[in-house]
Amino acid sequence: MTGRRRWSTEEILDTAAELLRTSDAESFSVRKLAAALGTDSSSLYRHFRNKTELLRAVADRVLLAAMEGYHPAGDWKQRVTALAMRLREAFGEQLQLAAVWGRYGSGGTGSRLVMEELLQALRASGLPDEEVPVRYHRIVILLASLITSEAGVGAIAPEEYEQGMEQFRVAVLGADPERFPALAHFARDVRPLGADRRAAFEEILAAQLAHIEARIP
């Protein structure tokens, strides 16, 4: 009798990533992954102890891909900015995995490469060593929040997006000026969440880096 095929860790992660392209982490399950591979869940637990560990491994592969071919260049702010934009682009191509990274984090080689570069760049800034871990943590929280938020908007279906835009226009342009005077005043200039996200990403990151620079002795 022919036994079941033994799937490699990379093949399992490839299939998991493909499933996550069309679903979110909440609906994803080891059972669904096993079904897609034509095996049973118990065989996958030989590679990963649980769903969270599996999701972290999938997210780490995005970080690893983002760091492929990366070479630090410029001053510390340019290095942090270049790294941030690489992460934004990498997760922008795999929107559902951005939410996975934002929620579950990662602990593999990709994660270590990102951590190493951020810590080296911050150390090169002239910050005292005791300040570096704190500022590193703030930057990672900021990047995860911005990338996850942006991916959430990007994952919305076109018809849902248009419906949201219509609700936005009604809520803003139709605001009662007596009850919402500021909103009525700025209504035609207020932008929806989906607008100019790259520019907003860069501006928010630059503000954080300027704040760090102000703390350098």
Secondary structure, 3 states (H helix, E strand, C coil): CCCCCCCCHHHHHHHHHHHHHCCCCCCCCHHHHHHHHCCCHHHHCCCCCCHHHHHHHHHHHHHHHHHCCCCCCCCHHHHHHHHHHHHHHHHHCCHHHHHHHHHHCCCCHHHHHHHHHHHHHHHHCCCCCCCHHHHHHHHHHHHHHHHHHHHHHHCCCHHHHHHHHHHHHHHHHCCCCCCCHHHHHHCCCCCCCCCCHHHHHHHHHHHHHHHHHCCCC
